[in-house]
Every structure is written in C-alpha cells, then in structure tokens.
Amino acid sequence: MSSATNAQFSTPAEAFDRVAASYDDSFTSTVIGQMQRKQVWKRLLQAFAPGDRVLELNCGTGVDARFLASRGRRIIACDASAEMIKVANARMQGESKDADVSFQQLSNENLRLLFRRQPFDGAYSNFSGLNCVSDLQPVARDLASLVRPGGRVLVCLWSRVCVGELVWYLLHGEATKAFRRFSGKARARVGGLTITVSYPTVGKMQRAFAPWFELEDRCAIGLFVPPSYVESWVREHSAAIGYLGKLDDVFAEFPVLRDLGDHVLLEFTRCSR
C-alpha cells in the first residue's frame, strides 16, 4: 500500500476487490507477512479454545480462518470485498474442505446483520481492516451484541508510530512518508484506487470500545521485523530477518515498545455489564 495525493476516494471494498487475486503473493506468502502473521496466530490460539465459535472481521483470503479451523475453532469469517470472499472460498475448497469455516461478504459497518447468529465466544480482526473504518464505536457496539460476556476480541491494526517505518524512510530521504502516520489519517493507493486510512492511538481504541470492552493486554506486531514494503531487503538478508524475529519475541510486550511496531495487537474482554 502506498501514499496517494489528489485522487478521488473509493471504498475499501472496491480497492481490495482489485487486489484479491494477488494479495497472498504480495503479502501473505512473503517472508515478512509470514513472520508477522505467526506472531498474531500465537495470540489467537491463546485467546480461543478448541470448539469456540469465533467471528472474523475483514478476513481477506481466509488464511487466518483456515488456520484456526484446522485447530478446532469454528469460524464465521466476513469481508466487505466480494472478490476476497471468492478467493477465500476457492482456497478452502482446495485446502480445507472439512474445516468448520463459513465465509460471508459483509462489511465491518454492517455486523448487525449477524445478530441472529449470536452469541460468539470471541472475535478478531487481523492486519489493518479496522484502519479502514472511519468510526470505530459502532463496530465495537455491534461486537458487544455479538460476543458473549467474558469473550475475547483481538484487533491487529497499524500503529500510530512505527519505528521501523521512521528509520527506513528517513534513511531513504523520504521524511513525508516517515511521519505519515503521525496525523492519524492518510491517503493510500490500493489496486490503483485511493482510500482513506486511519491510525488511531491505543487510547482512542480504548474509548471506542468502552464501555462494552476492557483492554486487557497489547503487544507489537512487527517491532523489529520491518513493514511489508521492505520485503526486497529482507530477501537479500535472510539471516538478519531470523534474528529480528527473535528480538520481536523478546521485546514485543515491553511498555512503550509494544506501541511502536508496524502493527499493535489489542486484546479486549467483553464486559459483563
């Protein structure tokens, strides 16, 4: 995803329709994509037990849903992009026919359409889907109606400050890109279309999810492992990326550092009130 200027805005669904067929090649199957995803998977397995009924928001090509289902979780996975859902269904038929996964085209803003399918034991949103939502509070309110009290909701989204991005772009003399997250909003190009992306602070996320959810924990995803646009460098320094991944394992939960990765993973608990 790249910055954009002076262009007509499109919806995220329109943009991601255009990249659905190539998304796994451009991110999921990359070295960086795999390393960051494994960090999230570890947390998802801890949060949801075998047999749990779990809702996934902005599921993309269904990689996370298939992974969890292969380990005994029951998944209903949604995405606003019809093309992403088409790819997800095709991949499931080819790889995970017996998995307990149901894919549905549904935007984060329309989760109320799932109320008849409640309750869920938990929910999650991986890799920045909620960065494309202009108002997070209605999403949180709908999740509160869908997730049982005590259930976990995990949200992985782009952080407000990414140290790796700062260092990379400053070293390349691109100060505007280095500080682009600081304003809280940016334009991005996806599939040749322009969309609006938000970079909420942890405090803003807490306020959006209150009073229905309490933030229990958080950690950095991609603290030392760099953002995906550094993939070409990573492929030339394969030994270094393994070391960076080990540093992430050690420091991702440290105060201050946990907010400075490419993504931050927030773990909420549904309040009983």
C-alpha positions as CSV (number, residue, x, y, z in Angstrom):
1,M,0.0,0.0,0.0
2,S,1.4,3.4,-1.0
3,S,0.6,7.0,-0.2
4,A,-1.6,9.0,-2.6
5,T,-2.4,12.6,-3.3
6,N,-5.1,14.4,-5.2
7,A,-7.3,11.5,-6.2
8,Q,-11.0,10.6,-5.9
9,F,-11.7,8.3,-2.9
10,S,-13.0,4.8,-3.3
11,T,-14.4,2.3,-0.8
12,P,-12.1,-0.3,0.7
13,A,-14.2,-3.0,-0.8
14,E,-13.7,-1.6,-4.3
15,A,-10.0,-1.3,-3.8
16,F,-9.5,-4.7,-2.3
17,D,-11.6,-6.4,-5.0
18,R,-8.8,-5.3,-7.4
19,V,-6.0,-6.9,-5.4
20,A,-7.8,-10.1,-4.1
21,A,-6.2,-12.4,-6.7
22,S,-2.7,-11.2,-6.0
23,Y,-3.0,-10.4,-2.2
24,D,-1.4,-13.7,-1.0
25,D,1.6,-13.3,-3.3
26,S,2.1,-9.7,-2.3
27,F,1.8,-10.1,1.5
28,T,0.6,-13.4,2.9
29,S,3.2,-15.6,1.3
30,T,6.1,-13.1,1.8
31,V,8.8,-13.6,4.4
32,I,7.6,-10.6,6.4
33,G,3.9,-11.5,6.0
34,Q,4.5,-15.0,7.3
35,M,6.6,-13.8,10.3
36,Q,4.1,-11.1,11.4
37,R,1.1,-13.5,10.9
38,K,2.8,-16.2,13.1
39,Q,3.1,-13.6,15.9
40,V,-0.7,-13.0,15.7
41,W,-1.5,-16.7,15.4
42,K,0.2,-17.4,18.7
43,R,-2.1,-14.9,20.4
44,L,-5.2,-16.2,18.6
45,L,-4.6,-19.7,19.8
46,Q,-4.2,-18.5,23.3
47,A,-7.4,-16.5,23.2
48,F,-9.7,-19.0,21.6
49,A,-10.1,-22.6,22.7
50,P,-10.9,-25.6,20.5
51,G,-14.6,-25.7,20.0
52,D,-15.0,-21.9,20.4
53,R,-17.3,-20.2,17.9
54,V,-15.3,-17.2,16.6
55,L,-16.2,-14.3,14.3
56,E,-13.5,-12.9,12.0
57,L,-13.8,-9.3,10.6
58,N,-12.1,-8.4,7.2
59,C,-10.9,-11.9,6.6
60,G,-9.3,-11.3,3.3
61,T,-8.4,-14.5,1.6
62,G,-9.2,-16.6,4.7
63,V,-5.7,-17.6,5.8
64,D,-6.4,-17.0,9.5
65,A,-9.8,-18.6,9.4
66,R,-8.4,-21.8,7.8
67,F,-5.6,-21.9,10.3
68,L,-7.9,-21.6,13.3
69,A,-10.4,-24.0,11.9
70,S,-7.7,-26.6,11.3
71,R,-7.0,-26.4,15.0
72,G,-10.6,-27.0,16.1
73,R,-12.1,-23.5,16.2
74,R,-15.4,-22.8,14.5
75,I,-15.1,-19.7,12.3
76,I,-17.5,-17.3,10.6
77,A,-15.4,-15.0,8.5
78,C,-16.5,-11.8,6.9
79,D,-15.1,-9.3,4.4
80,A,-16.6,-6.4,2.5
81,S,-14.8,-7.4,-0.7
82,A,-16.7,-9.9,-2.8
83,E,-13.5,-10.9,-4.6
84,M,-11.7,-11.6,-1.4
85,I,-14.6,-13.9,-0.3
86,K,-14.5,-15.6,-3.7
87,V,-10.7,-16.3,-3.3
88,A,-11.3,-17.4,0.3
89,N,-14.0,-19.9,-0.7
90,A,-11.8,-21.3,-3.5
91,R,-8.8,-21.7,-1.2
92,M,-10.9,-23.5,1.3
93,Q,-12.2,-26.0,-1.3
94,G,-8.7,-26.7,-2.4
95,E,-7.0,-26.9,1.0
96,S,-9.5,-27.3,3.9
97,K,-12.7,-28.9,2.7
98,D,-13.6,-30.3,6.1
99,A,-12.8,-27.2,8.1
100,D,-15.6,-25.6,10.1
101,V,-15.5,-22.2,8.3
102,S,-18.2,-20.1,6.7
103,F,-17.3,-17.1,4.6
104,Q,-19.7,-14.2,4.1
105,Q,-19.5,-10.9,2.2
106,L,-20.2,-8.4,4.9
107,S,-18.6,-5.0,5.9
108,N,-17.5,-4.2,9.4
109,E,-20.1,-1.4,9.4
110,N,-22.9,-4.0,8.9
111,L,-22.2,-6.5,11.6
112,R,-25.7,-6.1,13.0
113,L,-26.9,-8.4,10.2
114,L,-25.2,-11.2,12.1
115,F,-27.2,-10.6,15.3
116,R,-29.4,-13.7,14.6
117,R,-26.3,-15.8,14.6
118,Q,-25.1,-14.8,18.1
119,P,-23.6,-15.4,20.5
120,F,-19.9,-15.8,19.6
121,D,-17.2,-16.9,22.0
122,G,-14.9,-14.2,20.6
123,A,-13.9,-12.2,17.5
124,Y,-10.8,-10.9,15.8
125,S,-9.7,-8.5,13.1
126,N,-6.2,-9.1,11.7
127,F,-3.9,-6.8,9.7
128,S,-5.4,-3.4,9.5
129,G,-9.0,-3.9,8.4
130,L,-10.2,-1.6,11.2
131,N,-7.7,1.1,10.0
132,C,-10.2,1.5,7.0
133,V,-13.2,2.2,9.3
134,S,-13.9,5.9,9.8
135,D,-16.0,5.4,13.0
136,L,-15.0,2.5,15.2
137,Q,-17.5,2.9,18.0
138,P,-20.5,1.5,16.0
139,V,-18.3,-1.5,15.2
140,A,-17.5,-2.0,18.8
141,R,-21.1,-1.6,19.8
142,D,-22.2,-4.3,17.3
143,L,-19.4,-6.6,18.5
144,A,-20.7,-6.2,22.1
145,S,-24.1,-7.6,20.9
146,L,-22.4,-10.5,19.2
147,V,-19.7,-11.6,21.7
148,R,-20.7,-13.2,25.0
149,P,-19.6,-11.6,28.3
150,G,-16.1,-12.7,29.0
151,G,-15.4,-13.3,25.4
152,R,-12.2,-12.0,23.8
153,V,-11.8,-9.6,20.9
154,L,-8.4,-9.3,19.3
155,V,-7.7,-6.4,17.0
156,C,-4.5,-6.1,15.0
157,L,-4.1,-2.7,13.3
158,W,-1.5,-0.3,12.0
159,S,0.0,1.6,14.9
160,R,0.2,5.4,15.2
161,V,4.1,5.3,15.4
162,C,6.2,2.7,13.7
163,V,9.9,2.9,14.5
164,G,10.8,0.7,11.6
165,E,9.0,2.9,9.1
166,L,10.6,6.0,10.6
167,V,14.1,4.6,10.2
168,W,13.5,3.1,6.8
169,Y,12.1,6.3,5.1
170,L,14.5,8.7,6.9
171,L,17.4,6.7,5.7
172,H,16.0,7.0,2.2
173,G,15.4,10.7,2.5
174,E,11.6,10.5,2.5
175,A,10.6,12.4,5.5
176,T,7.0,12.8,4.5
177,K,6.5,9.1,4.4
178,A,8.5,8.6,7.6
179,F,6.0,10.7,9.5
180,R,2.8,10.0,7.6
181,R,1.1,8.1,10.5
182,F,1.5,11.0,12.9
183,S,-1.5,13.0,11.8
184,G,-3.8,10.0,12.4
185,K,-5.1,9.8,8.8
186,A,-3.6,9.3,5.4
187,R,-4.4,8.5,1.8
188,A,-3.3,5.2,0.4
189,R,-3.3,3.6,-3.1
190,V,-4.7,0.0,-3.3
191,G,-5.2,-1.6,-6.7
192,G,-4.9,1.8,-8.4
193,L,-7.6,3.3,-6.2
194,T,-7.4,5.8,-3.4
195,I,-8.8,5.0,0.1
196,T,-8.6,6.8,3.5
197,V,-6.6,5.1,6.2
198,S,-6.7,6.0,9.9
199,Y,-4.0,5.4,12.5
200,P,-5.9,5.5,15.9
201,T,-3.9,5.7,19.1
202,V,-4.4,2.9,21.7
203,G,-6.2,5.5,23.8
204,K,-8.7,6.2,21.0
205,M,-9.3,2.5,20.6
206,Q,-10.0,2.1,24.3
207,R,-12.5,4.9,24.2
208,A,-14.2,3.5,21.1
209,F,-14.6,0.1,22.7
210,A,-15.8,1.4,26.1
211,P,-18.0,0.7,28.0
212,W,-18.6,-2.7,26.4
213,F,-15.0,-3.9,26.4
214,E,-11.9,-3.6,28.6
215,L,-8.4,-3.6,27.2
216,E,-6.6,-6.4,28.9
217,D,-3.3,-6.6,27.0
218,R,-1.4,-5.4,23.9
219,C,1.8,-6.1,22.1
220,A,3.7,-5.0,19.0
221,I,3.5,-7.0,15.8
222,G,6.5,-6.2,13.6
223,L,8.6,-4.2,16.1
224,F,11.9,-5.3,14.7
225,V,10.5,-7.3,11.8
226,P,10.0,-4.5,9.3
227,P,6.9,-3.4,7.3
228,S,6.0,-5.4,4.2
229,Y,7.4,-2.9,1.8
230,V,10.9,-3.8,3.0
231,E,10.5,-7.4,1.6
232,S,13.1,-6.9,-1.1
233,W,15.7,-6.0,1.5
234,V,14.7,-8.9,3.7
235,R,15.1,-11.4,0.8
236,E,18.7,-10.3,0.5
237,H,19.4,-10.5,4.3
238,S,17.7,-13.8,5.2
239,A,19.9,-14.3,8.3
240,A,19.0,-10.9,9.6
241,I,15.3,-11.4,9.5
242,G,15.5,-14.5,11.7
243,Y,17.4,-12.5,14.3
244,L,14.8,-9.7,14.1
245,G,12.0,-12.2,14.6
246,K,13.7,-13.4,17.8
247,L,14.0,-9.8,19.0
248,D,10.3,-9.4,18.5
249,D,9.6,-12.4,20.6
250,V,11.6,-10.9,23.5
251,F,10.6,-7.2,23.3
252,A,7.1,-7.1,21.8
253,E,5.3,-6.8,25.2
254,F,7.6,-4.2,26.7
255,P,6.0,-1.0,27.8
256,V,6.4,1.8,25.3
257,L,8.0,-0.6,22.7
258,R,4.7,-2.5,22.4
259,D,3.1,0.6,20.8
260,L,5.9,1.2,18.3
261,G,5.6,-1.8,15.9
262,D,4.3,-1.9,12.4
263,H,1.1,-3.1,14.0
264,V,-0.3,-3.2,17.5
265,L,-2.3,-6.2,18.7
266,L,-5.0,-5.2,21.2
267,E,-6.7,-7.8,23.4
268,F,-10.1,-6.8,24.7
269,T,-12.5,-8.7,27.0
270,R,-16.3,-8.3,26.7
271,C,-17.5,-6.8,30.0
272,S,-20.4,-8.4,31.9
273,R,-22.3,-5.1,32.3
